[in-house]
Amino acid sequence: MENSKLNLLFLISFIIIVFSFSSCTFEYHSNSNDDEKVIDKSFKEIEVTENDSDETTDGQQLQKSNKSIKKVKADFVDVSIKARSGKLFINDGASRFVDAEFIYDKDELKPIMAYMENRERGDLTIDFTSKDDNHVNIDTDDDNTKCLLEFSNKIAMNMRIEFGAGQGKLNISDLDLEDIELRFGAGKFDIDLSNSMVKNIDIEAGFGEVNLDLSGKRNRNLNAEIIGGIGKLDVKLPKDTGVKVVVKGILGDIDAYGFIKNNKVYTNKAYGNSKYTIHLDVKAALGDVNLFLVD
C-alpha cells in the first residue's frame, strides 16, 4: 500500500514537472482589446531613452542596457513583462515612469522596451526573451542575466509578468496596481504587496517557491488565485481584515495557525466582521502551504 502511494506521488511529480517545463515557452497572445489598441490610430509610440554599455563579470563579457521613459500622459497603463531566465527585480518609487536595467549575454538576448499611448490609456511592453525563439533556458542559477525595473507610484496600472526560470523579487506594495498576473515555470518568487490596494491577483507557478505578503491595511476587497505545481507557498495575511482561503488539491501539509478550519476552507476571526475582505483560492498538486496572520 505504501509503495502504491509513493508510485502515485512520483507519477504526479513527473507529470507536473513535464508540464512546468513545457509551459516555459512564451507564446503570448494578445486579447482583442490589445489588438484594438495596436491598430487604434489614437495610439502613438513614445520614444524610449536608451544607453548601452559593456561590462565584464568573472571574465565574461556582458552587455548592460539602460532604458527609461520619463513621463507619460495616459491615466492608466497596461504593463507586459516577459523574461526567460535569471533574476528579475521590480521595485516601486521611481522618479520617472519607468527605469530599466538589463544585464545579459549579447549573443543570446536583446531586451526590447516599447510604449504607446493615447490620452487615456498606455501600453508598455518589456520583452527580455531570446533573440531567435521563444524557448526559455531552464537555469534557476543564472547570475549573469538580470532585469531590474522600477516604476512610478503615481500611474495606475495592470501588470502581467511571464517568467521562465530563476528568481524574482517584487517590492511593489506602493504601486497603484489594479490587477497583477504572474506566470513562472521554475524558481523562487518573493512578492511584497503589503498595504497594497491591488484588486485582483492571479499567480501560476510550475515548480518552486512563492512567498506572498498581503498583510497590512486595505481600502478595497481583494480576490486572489494561486495555482501551483510542486513546491512551497507562504502567504502573510492581515489579522484585522476578513480573510477566506479555499485550498484544493494539495498533497502536502497545510499550516494555518490562528485560522478557523471547515474542511478545506480557512477563515480568520475578522471574516464577516470587517469592511473589506480577502478571498484567496489556492490550487496545488504537491507541496506545503503556510498561512500566517500578521498584526
C-alpha positions in Angstrom: 0.0 0.0 0.0 2.8 2.4 0.9 4.6 1.6 -2.3 1.4 2.4 -4.3 1.2 5.8 -2.7 4.8 6.5 -3.4 4.4 5.5 -7.0 1.4 7.7 -7.3 3.3 10.7 -5.9 6.3 10.1 -8.3 3.9 9.9 -11.2 2.1 13.1 -10.3 5.5 14.8 -9.8 6.8 13.7 -13.2 3.6 14.9 -14.9 3.8 18.3 -13.2 7.5 18.8 -14.0 6.9 18.0 -17.6 4.0 20.4 -17.7 6.0 23.1 -15.9 8.9 22.9 -18.3 6.7 22.7 -21.4 4.8 25.7 -20.2 8.0 27.8 -20.0 7.7 28.9 -23.6 6.4 32.3 -24.3 3.6 32.2 -26.7 1.9 35.5 -25.9 -1.5 36.0 -27.4 -2.9 39.5 -27.1 -6.6 39.7 -26.3 -9.0 41.5 -28.5 -8.6 44.8 -26.6 -4.8 44.7 -27.1 -5.3 44.1 -30.8 -7.7 47.1 -31.0 -5.1 49.3 -29.3 -2.4 48.3 -31.8 -4.5 49.4 -34.8 -6.1 52.4 -33.0 -4.8 55.5 -34.7 -5.1 57.5 -31.5 -2.3 55.5 -30.0 1.2 57.0 -30.6 4.5 55.4 -29.9 6.6 57.3 -27.3 10.4 57.3 -27.6 12.3 55.3 -25.1 15.6 56.7 -23.8 18.4 54.1 -24.2 22.0 53.7 -23.2 24.1 50.5 -23.8 27.5 49.6 -22.4 29.8 46.6 -21.9 30.8 45.2 -18.6 32.9 42.2 -17.5 31.8 39.8 -14.8 34.0 36.9 -13.8 35.9 37.2 -17.0 32.7 37.0 -19.1 31.8 39.9 -21.4 28.3 41.0 -20.8 26.1 43.8 -22.1 24.3 46.4 -19.9 21.3 48.2 -21.3 19.6 51.1 -19.6 16.2 52.2 -20.8 13.7 54.7 -19.4 10.5 56.6 -20.0 10.4 59.9 -18.2 6.8 60.8 -18.3 3.5 59.5 -19.7 0.2 61.3 -20.4 -2.0 58.3 -20.0 -4.1 57.9 -16.9 -3.8 54.1 -16.9 -1.1 51.8 -18.3 -1.1 48.1 -19.2 2.3 46.7 -18.4 3.5 43.4 -20.0 6.9 41.9 -18.9 8.4 38.8 -20.4 11.8 37.4 -19.2 13.2 34.0 -19.9 15.5 33.2 -17.0 18.0 34.7 -14.5 16.9 37.3 -11.9 14.0 39.7 -12.1 13.7 42.6 -9.7 10.7 45.0 -9.8 10.5 48.0 -7.4 8.2 50.9 -6.8 9.3 54.5 -6.1 10.8 55.6 -9.4 11.0 59.4 -10.1 10.3 58.6 -13.8 7.5 56.5 -15.1 9.9 53.5 -15.6 13.6 52.9 -15.3 15.0 49.6 -16.6 18.4 48.0 -16.4 19.2 44.8 -18.3 22.4 42.7 -17.9 22.8 39.9 -20.4 24.9 37.9 -22.8 24.5 40.0 -26.0 24.9 36.9 -28.2 21.7 35.3 -26.7 19.5 38.2 -25.6 18.3 41.6 -26.7 15.9 43.5 -24.4 13.1 45.4 -26.1 11.0 48.1 -24.4 8.2 49.8 -26.3 5.5 52.2 -25.2 2.5 53.7 -26.9 -0.5 55.7 -25.6 -3.4 57.9 -26.2 -4.8 60.4 -23.8 -6.4 57.8 -21.5 -4.6 54.5 -21.9 -1.0 53.4 -22.3 0.6 50.1 -23.3 4.2 49.2 -22.1 5.9 46.1 -23.4 9.2 44.8 -21.9 10.5 41.7 -23.7 13.6 40.1 -22.3 13.4 36.7 -24.1 15.8 35.2 -26.6 16.6 36.7 -30.0 15.7 33.8 -32.2 13.0 31.9 -30.5 10.6 31.9 -27.5 12.1 28.9 -25.6 13.5 29.7 -22.1 16.8 28.5 -20.8 15.8 26.5 -17.7 18.5 27.8 -15.4 17.4 28.9 -12.0 21.0 29.8 -11.0 21.7 32.1 -13.9 23.6 35.0 -12.2 24.6 36.8 -15.5 21.1 37.6 -16.7 19.3 40.3 -14.7 16.3 42.5 -15.3 15.9 45.4 -12.9 12.7 47.5 -13.2 11.5 50.5 -11.2 8.1 52.1 -11.7 6.5 55.3 -10.6 3.8 55.1 -7.8 1.8 57.9 -9.5 0.5 56.0 -12.5 -2.4 53.4 -12.2 -1.6 50.1 -14.0 -2.2 46.5 -14.6 0.8 44.3 -14.7 1.3 40.9 -16.4 4.6 39.0 -15.9 5.8 35.9 -17.7 9.0 34.5 -16.4 10.6 31.2 -17.4 13.0 30.2 -14.6 15.1 31.8 -11.9 14.5 34.2 -9.0 12.1 37.1 -8.7 11.8 39.8 -6.1 8.9 42.2 -6.4 8.8 45.1 -4.0 5.7 46.7 -5.4 3.4 47.5 -2.4 3.3 51.2 -3.2 2.5 50.9 -6.9 -1.0 51.9 -8.0 -1.9 48.4 -9.1 -5.4 47.2 -10.0 -4.6 43.7 -11.4 -1.4 41.7 -11.4 -0.9 38.4 -13.2 2.3 36.3 -12.8 3.3 33.1 -14.7 6.6 31.4 -14.0 7.9 27.9 -14.7 10.5 27.2 -12.1 12.3 29.1 -9.3 11.5 31.3 -6.4 9.4 34.5 -6.2 9.2 36.9 -3.3 6.3 39.3 -3.7 5.6 42.2 -1.4 2.1 43.6 -1.7 1.7 44.6 1.9 -0.6 47.6 2.3 -1.3 47.4 -1.4 -4.6 48.4 -3.0 -4.3 45.8 -5.7 -7.8 44.4 -6.6 -7.0 41.1 -8.3 -4.0 38.7 -8.1 -3.5 35.7 -10.4 -0.4 33.5 -10.0 0.6 30.3 -11.7 3.8 28.6 -10.6 5.2 25.4 -12.0 8.0 24.2 -9.7 9.4 26.2 -6.9 8.6 28.6 -4.0 6.3 31.6 -3.7 6.4 34.0 -0.7 3.5 36.4 -0.9 2.9 39.2 1.6 -0.7 40.5 1.6 -0.5 41.9 5.1 -1.4 45.5 6.1 -4.4 47.7 5.7 -6.9 47.6 2.8 -9.4 50.0 1.4 -11.0 47.6 -1.1 -11.7 43.9 -1.5 -9.1 41.5 -2.9 -9.6 38.4 -5.0 -6.5 36.2 -5.4 -5.9 32.9 -7.0 -2.7 30.9 -6.8 -2.2 27.7 -8.9 1.0 25.7 -8.2 2.5 22.5 -9.4 5.2 21.3 -7.0 6.7 23.5 -4.3 6.1 25.7 -1.3 3.7 28.6 -0.7 4.0 31.1 2.2 1.3 33.8 2.4 1.2 36.6 5.0 -2.4 37.9 5.6 -3.7 40.7 7.9 -5.3 39.7 11.2 -7.8 42.6 11.2 -9.1 42.2 7.7 -11.6 39.4 6.9 -9.8 36.5 5.1 -11.2 33.4 3.5 -8.8 30.9 2.0 -10.0 27.9 0.0 -7.4 25.2 -0.6 -7.9 22.5 -3.2 -5.8 19.5 -4.5 -3.0 19.6 -2.0 -0.8 16.6 -1.4 1.2 18.1 1.4 1.0 19.9 4.7 -1.2 22.9 5.4 -0.2 25.1 8.3 -2.8 27.8 9.1 -2.3 28.7 12.8 -4.9 31.1 14.0 -7.4 30.2 11.3 -10.8 28.5 11.7 -10.9 25.4 9.6 -14.0 24.0 7.9 -13.0 21.2 5.6 -10.7 22.9 3.0 -11.9 26.4 3.9 -9.9 28.6 6.3 -11.2 31.9 7.8 -9.8 34.3 10.4 -11.8 35.8 13.2 -12.3 39.1 11.3 -14.0 37.3 8.4 -17.6 38.6 8.1 -16.9 41.4 10.5 -14.7 43.7 8.5 -15.5 46.3 5.8 -13.2 44.6 3.3 -12.4 41.0 2.6 -9.6 39.0 1.1 -10.7 35.9 -0.9 -7.8 33.6 -1.7 -8.1 30.4 -3.7 -5.1 28.0 -3.6 -4.9 25.1 -6.1 -1.8 23.0 -6.0 -0.7 19.4 -6.7 2.2 18.7 -4.4 3.7 20.9 -1.8 3.3 22.8 1.5 1.0 25.8 2.2 1.7 28.1 5.1 -0.7 30.8 6.1 0.4 33.5 8.5 -1.8 36.1 10.3 0.1 39.3 10.8 -0.9 42.3 13.0 
